[in-house]
Amino acid sequence: MKKMRKGGPQDLNVYTVSLAKAGLLGYATFPASYRDKPSDDGVVLCSYTVPGGSLGGYNTGKILVHEVGHWIGLYHTFQGGCEGNGDEVPDTPAEETPASECKPRDTCPSPGIDSIHNHMNYTPDSCRTEFTPGQIARAKTQFLTYRTLAQ
Protein backbone atom coordinates (compact mmCIF):
# COMPACT_ATOMS: atom_id res chain seq x y z
CA MET A 1 0.00 0.00 0.00
CA LYS A 2 2.82 2.38 0.81
CA LYS A 3 3.68 3.30 -2.77
CA MET A 4 0.10 3.28 -4.06
CA ARG A 5 -1.62 5.44 -1.43
CA LYS A 6 -3.04 8.73 -2.70
CA GLY A 7 -4.56 11.69 -0.88
CA GLY A 8 -4.77 12.79 2.72
CA PRO A 9 -6.39 11.49 5.91
CA GLN A 10 -9.91 12.01 4.56
CA ASP A 11 -9.29 9.99 1.39
CA LEU A 12 -10.24 6.32 1.51
CA ASN A 13 -7.94 4.07 -0.49
CA VAL A 14 -9.26 0.55 -1.17
CA TYR A 15 -7.04 -2.28 -2.37
CA THR A 16 -8.30 -5.68 -3.57
CA VAL A 17 -6.02 -8.68 -3.21
CA SER A 18 -6.26 -12.43 -2.75
CA LEU A 19 -6.25 -12.98 1.01
CA ALA A 20 -7.68 -16.50 0.96
CA LYS A 21 -4.46 -18.15 2.10
CA ALA A 22 -4.23 -15.76 5.04
CA GLY A 23 -7.77 -16.64 6.14
CA LEU A 24 -8.83 -13.00 6.00
CA LEU A 25 -11.72 -11.33 4.18
CA GLY A 26 -10.22 -7.90 4.67
CA TYR A 27 -8.57 -5.49 7.07
CA ALA A 28 -8.35 -1.76 7.63
CA THR A 29 -6.41 0.87 9.50
CA PHE A 30 -8.07 2.87 12.25
CA PRO A 31 -8.29 6.67 12.10
CA ALA A 32 -5.85 7.26 14.96
CA SER A 33 -3.17 5.31 13.06
CA TYR A 34 -3.00 7.81 10.21
CA ARG A 35 -0.79 10.34 12.00
CA ASP A 36 2.01 7.82 12.68
CA LYS A 37 1.78 5.75 9.48
CA PRO A 38 -0.07 7.63 6.73
CA SER A 39 1.38 5.43 4.00
CA ASP A 40 -0.33 2.36 5.52
CA ASP A 41 -3.78 3.99 5.65
CA GLY A 42 -6.67 2.33 3.85
CA VAL A 43 -8.75 -0.81 3.43
CA VAL A 44 -7.54 -4.10 2.00
CA LEU A 45 -10.28 -6.35 0.69
CA CYS A 46 -10.22 -9.96 -0.47
CA SER A 47 -11.14 -9.95 -4.15
CA TYR A 48 -13.51 -12.89 -3.59
CA THR A 49 -15.80 -10.66 -1.47
CA VAL A 50 -16.70 -8.05 -4.08
CA PRO A 51 -20.18 -8.23 -5.65
CA GLY A 52 -20.25 -11.31 -7.82
CA GLY A 53 -17.09 -12.71 -6.21
CA SER A 54 -16.65 -16.41 -5.57
CA LEU A 55 -16.98 -16.42 -1.77
CA GLY A 56 -20.61 -17.43 -1.26
CA GLY A 57 -22.37 -15.69 1.61
CA TYR A 58 -19.79 -12.91 1.67
CA ASN A 59 -19.79 -11.60 -1.90
CA THR A 60 -22.27 -8.72 -2.01
CA GLY A 61 -19.97 -5.91 -0.87
CA LYS A 62 -20.79 -6.00 2.83
CA ILE A 63 -17.20 -6.91 3.75
CA LEU A 64 -16.15 -3.54 2.32
CA VAL A 65 -18.85 -1.86 4.46
CA HIS A 66 -17.46 -3.68 7.52
CA GLU A 67 -13.85 -2.69 6.77
CA VAL A 68 -14.79 0.93 6.06
CA GLY A 69 -16.48 0.80 9.47
CA HIS A 70 -13.04 0.14 10.97
CA TRP A 71 -11.49 2.87 8.80
CA ILE A 72 -13.94 5.39 10.27
CA GLY A 73 -13.28 4.19 13.83
CA LEU A 74 -15.72 1.38 14.64
CA TYR A 75 -14.82 -1.79 16.48
CA HIS A 76 -16.44 -5.22 16.27
CA THR A 77 -19.74 -5.61 18.14
CA PHE A 78 -18.11 -8.46 20.09
CA GLN A 79 -15.03 -6.37 21.05
CA GLY A 80 -14.12 -7.21 24.65
CA GLY A 81 -16.71 -9.96 24.97
CA CYS A 82 -19.15 -9.60 27.85
CA GLU A 83 -16.85 -7.40 29.97
CA GLY A 84 -15.75 -3.77 29.88
CA ASN A 85 -16.68 -1.12 27.34
CA GLY A 86 -16.85 -3.49 24.37
CA ASP A 87 -16.98 -1.57 21.12
CA GLU A 88 -17.08 1.81 22.92
CA VAL A 89 -20.68 2.37 21.74
CA PRO A 90 -23.45 2.32 24.37
CA ASP A 91 -26.28 1.17 22.08
CA THR A 92 -24.65 -2.06 20.88
CA PRO A 93 -25.21 -4.84 23.43
CA ALA A 94 -22.24 -6.79 24.74
CA GLU A 95 -21.53 -9.96 22.77
CA GLU A 96 -19.25 -12.76 23.89
CA THR A 97 -18.09 -14.03 20.49
CA PRO A 98 -18.59 -13.18 16.82
CA ALA A 99 -21.80 -14.40 15.22
CA SER A 100 -21.35 -16.54 12.11
CA GLU A 101 -25.03 -17.28 11.42
CA CYS A 102 -28.10 -15.11 10.99
CA LYS A 103 -29.86 -16.64 14.00
CA PRO A 104 -30.96 -14.63 17.05
CA ARG A 105 -28.81 -15.24 20.10
CA ASP A 106 -27.92 -13.69 23.45
CA THR A 107 -24.40 -14.55 24.63
CA CYS A 108 -24.01 -12.11 27.55
CA PRO A 109 -26.01 -11.60 30.76
CA SER A 110 -26.17 -7.81 30.23
CA PRO A 111 -29.31 -6.34 28.61
CA GLY A 112 -29.89 -6.71 24.88
CA ILE A 113 -29.59 -9.52 22.34
CA ASP A 114 -26.53 -9.88 20.12
CA SER A 115 -26.31 -7.50 17.16
CA ILE A 116 -26.42 -10.14 14.41
CA HIS A 117 -27.67 -7.58 11.85
CA ASN A 118 -24.87 -5.13 12.55
CA HIS A 119 -22.26 -4.48 9.86
CA MET A 120 -19.52 -4.79 12.48
CA ASN A 121 -20.30 -8.44 13.27
CA TYR A 122 -19.14 -11.51 11.28
CA THR A 123 -22.51 -12.73 10.03
CA PRO A 124 -23.08 -13.46 6.32
CA ASP A 125 -23.73 -10.48 4.06
CA SER A 126 -27.47 -11.23 3.81
CA CYS A 127 -27.78 -10.64 7.56
CA ARG A 128 -25.87 -7.34 7.77
CA THR A 129 -28.23 -4.41 7.48
CA GLU A 130 -27.41 -1.75 10.05
CA PHE A 131 -25.22 0.56 12.03
CA THR A 132 -26.69 1.87 15.29
CA PRO A 133 -27.17 5.59 15.98
CA GLY A 134 -24.35 5.30 18.52
CA GLN A 135 -22.00 3.82 15.92
CA ILE A 136 -22.87 6.63 13.51
CA ALA A 137 -22.12 9.20 16.21
CA ARG A 138 -18.80 7.51 17.06
CA ALA A 139 -17.82 7.35 13.38
CA LYS A 140 -18.55 11.07 12.93
CA THR A 141 -16.48 11.95 16.00
CA GLN A 142 -13.59 9.73 14.92
CA PHE A 143 -13.65 11.17 11.40
CA LEU A 144 -13.70 14.77 12.62
CA THR A 145 -10.94 14.06 15.14
CA TYR A 146 -8.54 12.11 12.91
CA ARG A 147 -9.53 12.49 9.26
CA THR A 148 -10.25 16.18 8.72
CA LEU A 149 -8.40 18.35 6.25
CA ALA A 150 -7.10 20.56 9.06
CA GLN A 151 -4.41 18.07 10.09
C-alpha positions as CSV (number, residue, x, y, z in Angstrom):
1,M,0.0,0.0,0.0
2,K,2.8,2.4,0.8
3,K,3.7,3.3,-2.8
4,M,0.1,3.3,-4.1
5,R,-1.6,5.4,-1.4
6,K,-3.0,8.7,-2.7
7,G,-4.6,11.7,-0.9
8,G,-4.8,12.8,2.7
9,P,-6.4,11.5,5.9
10,Q,-9.9,12.0,4.6
11,D,-9.3,10.0,1.4
12,L,-10.2,6.3,1.5
13,N,-7.9,4.1,-0.5
14,V,-9.3,0.5,-1.2
15,Y,-7.0,-2.3,-2.4
16,T,-8.3,-5.7,-3.6
17,V,-6.0,-8.7,-3.2
18,S,-6.3,-12.4,-2.8
19,L,-6.2,-13.0,1.0
20,A,-7.7,-16.5,1.0
21,K,-4.5,-18.2,2.1
22,A,-4.2,-15.8,5.0
23,G,-7.8,-16.6,6.1
24,L,-8.8,-13.0,6.0
25,L,-11.7,-11.3,4.2
26,G,-10.2,-7.9,4.7
27,Y,-8.6,-5.5,7.1
28,A,-8.4,-1.8,7.6
29,T,-6.4,0.9,9.5
30,F,-8.1,2.9,12.3
31,P,-8.3,6.7,12.1
32,A,-5.9,7.3,15.0
33,S,-3.2,5.3,13.1
34,Y,-3.0,7.8,10.2
35,R,-0.8,10.3,12.0
36,D,2.0,7.8,12.7
37,K,1.8,5.7,9.5
38,P,-0.1,7.6,6.7
39,S,1.4,5.4,4.0
40,D,-0.3,2.4,5.5
41,D,-3.8,4.0,5.7
42,G,-6.7,2.3,3.9
43,V,-8.8,-0.8,3.4
44,V,-7.5,-4.1,2.0
45,L,-10.3,-6.4,0.7
46,C,-10.2,-10.0,-0.5
47,S,-11.1,-10.0,-4.2
48,Y,-13.5,-12.9,-3.6
49,T,-15.8,-10.7,-1.5
50,V,-16.7,-8.1,-4.1
51,P,-20.2,-8.2,-5.6
52,G,-20.3,-11.3,-7.8
53,G,-17.1,-12.7,-6.2
54,S,-16.6,-16.4,-5.6
55,L,-17.0,-16.4,-1.8
56,G,-20.6,-17.4,-1.3
57,G,-22.4,-15.7,1.6
58,Y,-19.8,-12.9,1.7
59,N,-19.8,-11.6,-1.9
60,T,-22.3,-8.7,-2.0
61,G,-20.0,-5.9,-0.9
62,K,-20.8,-6.0,2.8
63,I,-17.2,-6.9,3.7
64,L,-16.2,-3.5,2.3
65,V,-18.9,-1.9,4.5
66,H,-17.5,-3.7,7.5
67,E,-13.9,-2.7,6.8
68,V,-14.8,0.9,6.1
69,G,-16.5,0.8,9.5
70,H,-13.0,0.1,11.0
71,W,-11.5,2.9,8.8
72,I,-13.9,5.4,10.3
73,G,-13.3,4.2,13.8
74,L,-15.7,1.4,14.6
75,Y,-14.8,-1.8,16.5
76,H,-16.4,-5.2,16.3
77,T,-19.7,-5.6,18.1
78,F,-18.1,-8.5,20.1
79,Q,-15.0,-6.4,21.1
80,G,-14.1,-7.2,24.6
81,G,-16.7,-10.0,25.0
82,C,-19.1,-9.6,27.9
83,E,-16.9,-7.4,30.0
84,G,-15.8,-3.8,29.9
85,N,-16.7,-1.1,27.3
86,G,-16.9,-3.5,24.4
87,D,-17.0,-1.6,21.1
88,E,-17.1,1.8,22.9
89,V,-20.7,2.4,21.7
90,P,-23.5,2.3,24.4
91,D,-26.3,1.2,22.1
92,T,-24.7,-2.1,20.9
93,P,-25.2,-4.8,23.4
94,A,-22.2,-6.8,24.7
95,E,-21.5,-10.0,22.8
96,E,-19.2,-12.8,23.9
97,T,-18.1,-14.0,20.5
98,P,-18.6,-13.2,16.8
99,A,-21.8,-14.4,15.2
100,S,-21.4,-16.5,12.1
101,E,-25.0,-17.3,11.4
102,C,-28.1,-15.1,11.0
103,K,-29.9,-16.6,14.0
104,P,-31.0,-14.6,17.0
105,R,-28.8,-15.2,20.1
106,D,-27.9,-13.7,23.4
107,T,-24.4,-14.5,24.6
108,C,-24.0,-12.1,27.5
109,P,-26.0,-11.6,30.8
110,S,-26.2,-7.8,30.2
111,P,-29.3,-6.3,28.6
112,G,-29.9,-6.7,24.9
113,I,-29.6,-9.5,22.3
114,D,-26.5,-9.9,20.1
115,S,-26.3,-7.5,17.2
116,I,-26.4,-10.1,14.4
117,H,-27.7,-7.6,11.9
118,N,-24.9,-5.1,12.5
119,H,-22.3,-4.5,9.9
120,M,-19.5,-4.8,12.5
121,N,-20.3,-8.4,13.3
122,Y,-19.1,-11.5,11.3
123,T,-22.5,-12.7,10.0
124,P,-23.1,-13.5,6.3
125,D,-23.7,-10.5,4.1
126,S,-27.5,-11.2,3.8
127,C,-27.8,-10.6,7.6
128,R,-25.9,-7.3,7.8
129,T,-28.2,-4.4,7.5
130,E,-27.4,-1.8,10.0
131,F,-25.2,0.6,12.0
132,T,-26.7,1.9,15.3
133,P,-27.2,5.6,16.0
134,G,-24.3,5.3,18.5
135,Q,-22.0,3.8,15.9
136,I,-22.9,6.6,13.5
137,A,-22.1,9.2,16.2
138,R,-18.8,7.5,17.1
139,A,-17.8,7.3,13.4
140,K,-18.5,11.1,12.9
141,T,-16.5,11.9,16.0
142,Q,-13.6,9.7,14.9
143,F,-13.6,11.2,11.4
144,L,-13.7,14.8,12.6
145,T,-10.9,14.1,15.1
146,Y,-8.5,12.1,12.9
147,R,-9.5,12.5,9.3
148,T,-10.3,16.2,8.7
149,L,-8.4,18.4,6.2
150,A,-7.1,20.6,9.1
151,Q,-4.4,18.1,10.1
